[in-house]
Amino acid sequence: MKPFGMAVIGLGVIGRRMLEHAPTIPGLQVVAAYDNSPQARSAAVAAYPGLPLCASAAEAIERLDVDVVYIGVPPLAHEAYVRAAIAAGKAVFCEKPLGVDVAASQALTEAMDRSGLAQAVNFVFASSDAVGLIAQTIAEPSFDLRSIEIRLRFHQWPRAWQADATWLQRADQGGFTREVASHFVYLLHRLLGDVSLKGAQVRWPDTPSGACEQSITAALRCAGVPVSLSASTGGADPDLVEARFIGAHSELRLSDWYRLELIDAASPQGRPVPGLPADPRTATYHRQLEQLCAMLAAEPHSLPDFGDALAVQRIIEAMLQADH
């Protein structure tokens, strides 16, 4: 069967990651690419010789061999490219967050739904083997899920590998709450359903500069389960990305995005949960793109739609507005 053609809009770190993994999926082919930045275009062509670079986003989106438009640009630009894809009759695979303004994102979600086109938002936990194992375990009555703790800490923000993405430093569309905590709010949404915010506190830089948050704590609730979330930047310790699902007699620890351990009386330091791939990071990227192909073929898939992303965005933006 002929591969689905993908246009990649945005050739920064995330877009180049798509260029790296898409060729490993037999049902997918990058047939068009574009970025507003000449430097990003040059770097992408140097890293991926033969990249089908287009002269404009419109040219990339409107090509006849494009079936799906991947949008890997900063959040404030998502809406324009999504609407361009809808106008061209193309399926959409958009990076998260869907947007920053909730009302605008609701209107965009409604437009996407009205179009009848295939749609998905790129939350990494949508195709994670570890998340599947968490879902199985917490569904067992014997586990008796009591609470969830999410902890995020970054020695510096943006992280070193994101240094060129200066928008991540700004409060208007960046910050680790939108960029990272949103994945974990989606995880709660996926595992347990609707998430409600009970309270939040945010620390902003002392000098008004348009810079993003320095720390945030939030109390959430999901299917009757209390959830605590804390995230901050600074300090000397290594980065920490972790969620703990605490049961009556044991807990599951999801760390570094893909590593899952069981902690109980027999293994107080934790032991790996069996059944995960040897290279879970690569396996998750590949499975995500396989799910994208399933979506494009109108087959069952695990990817969240714009409505799911909007539900996450509502919680994230309410957290950030808590002290404003």
N, C-alpha and C positions, 0 to 999 in steps of 0.2 A: 504494500500500500504506500502511496506517495506520502512523504513526511509532511507534517503541518509546518507551514512557513511562519516564522516569528520575526517581528520587527522589534529591535531593542532600542528603546529611547532612553538615553542616559548611559554614559560610558565611564562613570566613575568606578569606585571600588565595587559597588554592588552590581552595576551593569557588566563589568569585566568578569565578575564571578559567574554571571549568567553565560557569558561567552565561553568561559572555561568548561562549564558542565553541560551545556546544551548539546554539543557534538557527541557526547557519550550516550545520548538517547536516540535510538533508531527512528522513533516516530516524530522527531523534531529537527528542524533546520533553521538556523538564523539566515534570513534572506535579505535583511535590511537593518541598518544601524544608523544612529544619529546622536549627536550631542551638541549643545550650543557652544561649548568651549572648544576652540581650535586645539588647545593643548591636550584636552581629553581625547579628541579625535585622533590626533597624531600618536598619542601613547597607545591607544587601542589598536591602531593599524600596525604599529611596531610590534606589539605583543601578539597580534593575531593576523599575520600576513594573509591577504586575500579577503579580509573582512569586507562585506558588501556595504560600504559607507555611502550614505545618501547626502544630497546637498541641503536638505531641509527635513524637518520632522514630518511635514505634510507629504513629501515625496516618499518617505519611508512607510508611513501609515497607509497611504493610498495605493501602494503597489498591489497589483493583481494577485501576486503569489503570497501575500501576507494573509494569514488566517487569524493570528492573534498578535496583539500589541502588548509587549512587556514595558511597563512604565517604571523606570528606576531613577527618578529624579527627585529633588527635594519636595516635601509635602505641598508647599504653596503652589507648585506647578502641576500637581496631579490632575486637578479638575480640567484644566485646558486640554491636556492630552487625552484624558478619558473622553471628553466630549468630542474631540476630533476623531477618536477611534469609533465612537458611536455613529457619528455622521458618515464615516466611511464603511459602516456595516461590519466592523471587525470585533472579534472577541477581545476581552481585556484581562490582563494579568497585571495587577497594580501592586506596587510596594506599599507597605504600611508606614505610618498611619494613613488612612484614607484621606484625611485632611486635618485642618486645625479648627476651622469654623464649623460648629456642629450643624447649624441651619443649612449652610452651603453643602455639607456632605450629605445631609438628608435629601436635599433636592437632587444631588448627583446620584444617590442611590435610587431614587424614584425614576430618574431618567434612564438609568442602566436597566432597571427592571422593566420599564415600558418598552425598551428596545428589543427585548427578547433574546439578546445576544448572550453568549456564554460569558461568565464573569467570575473572577476570583481575586483574592488579596493574599499577598505572600507572607503569611505567618509561618515561621519555621516549624512550629509544633504541630502543624496540620498533618505532617507525614512522618512523624517521629516514632520509631519502634519503641522507644522508652515510654512515650506517652501512652501508647497502646497497652503496655504492661502496667503502667500506673492505673489506667482505667479498669483493667481486669482486677487488680488487687483491691482498690478502694471500693469496688462493687461487692466484694465478699463481705457478708455480714460479720464474719469473725474479725475482720480488720477494724471495723468500728471507727471510721474516720472522725477525729475529734477537732482538729484544727489544721490550718495550713500556714506556714511561715515562708515568706519570700524575702530574700536578702540580696541586695545588689550593691557592690562597692567598686569604684573605679579609681585607681591611683591618679589618673588624669582623665579629663574629658575635654574634647574628644580623645579617644584612645589613639596611640601613636600611628596605627595603620589608617586612621581616619583624618590625619592631619590636613589633607587637602580639602576636606569637606567642611569648610569654615562655617557653613550654615548651622552645623550641629552645635555651635557655641551660642547661638542666639535664641532668645526666648520666643521669638515670633513663630518659629517652626521647628526648632531643635530641642536639645536637652535629652538626658538619659531616660526621663519618664516616658516621653513619646517614643524614643528610639528603642529602648530595651524593656522597660516595665510593661509596655503595651503587649509584648509577646506573652508575658505571664498573666496579664488580665485575660488575653485570649485563651490561654491554657485553662484558666478557671472556667471561662465561658464554655469551652469545649467539653470539659470533664463533668461539670456540675450544672450548667445552665446559667440563667440570668445572674448577674453580679450587681450588688448594690453597695454604694459607698456610704459608710457610717460617719466618717470624719477624716480629715487630713490636715497636715501641717507642712508648710513649705518654707525653706530658707532660701532667700534670694541674695545676690551680692549686695553689700552695704551701699555701694555707689551705683546709682541708677546708670546703667550702661547698655541696656538691651541684652545683657548676658543671660544665659539660662540658669536654672535652679542649681543650688549647691547641695541640697539634701531634701528629701521628702519622706514622710511617714504617713501611712494610711491604714485605716481599719475598714475592712470590707466584709461582706457576708455573701455566701453563695450556697444555695440549697440548705440553709440553716447552719452551715459550717462557718465559724469565724476565721477570718484571714487577716494576718498582719503583713504589711509590706513596708520595707524600709530600703531606701536607696540614697547613696551619697557619693561625692567625689572628694579626693584628697587623701591625706594620711600616707603612711609608708608601707602598709601591708599590700600583698599582691591583690589583684582584682578578684572579686568574689561574685559569682552568679549562681544562685542556689535557691531551690524551693524544697521545703520539707512537708511531707504529708504525714501527719502524726495520728496514729491509731491508738487503740486501747493498750496494746502490748508491744507494738513495733512501729517503725516509721520508714518511709521511703525518702531517700535524698536524691534529688535530681540536681546535678552540679555540672558546671562547664557546658551547659546546654544539652549534652548528649549522654553523660555518665549517670547511671542509675544504680543505687546501692540500697540494700536492706539493712536496717539497724534494729537489732533485737538483743535479748539477753545473751544469746550465744555469740553474737558478733557486735559488741558495743561500739566498735570503730567502723563498722559497716563492711559488708561484703557485696561484690558485684552481683546484680541480678542476672541470672543466665538468660540466654535467648537473644542477646543484642549482637549486631554485626561487629566485626573486628575493627572496622573504621566507620563508626557511626556517623561522623560528620559527613563524609562523602556519600554514604548510603542514604542519609536524609535528603541531601540535595538531589540525588538521583531519583529517589522515590517521589519527591515533590514534583519534579518535571514529568515523571511517569503519570502522576495524578493529573497534571495539566493536560497531557495527551488524552487521558480518559475523559476529562471534561470536554475537550474539543471534539471527541468522538461521540459525545452525548451518552457516555457510559457512567455508571456510579463512580464517585470519586470522593476524596476526603477534604478538598480545598474549601475554605470559608468564602462566602460571597460578600458583597458589599454590605448587606444587612448585618452580618456578623461583625464586620470591621467597624460599622457605625456604632454598634452596641459597645465595642471596646473604646472607641473614640469618646463616647459620652462619659464614660468613667474616667478616662485619662484627663480630659479637659476639665472635668469637675474637680479632680484632685488638684490640678495646677491652679485653679481659681479659688481654692479653699481659703487662702489668706489674702486674697485681693479685695 
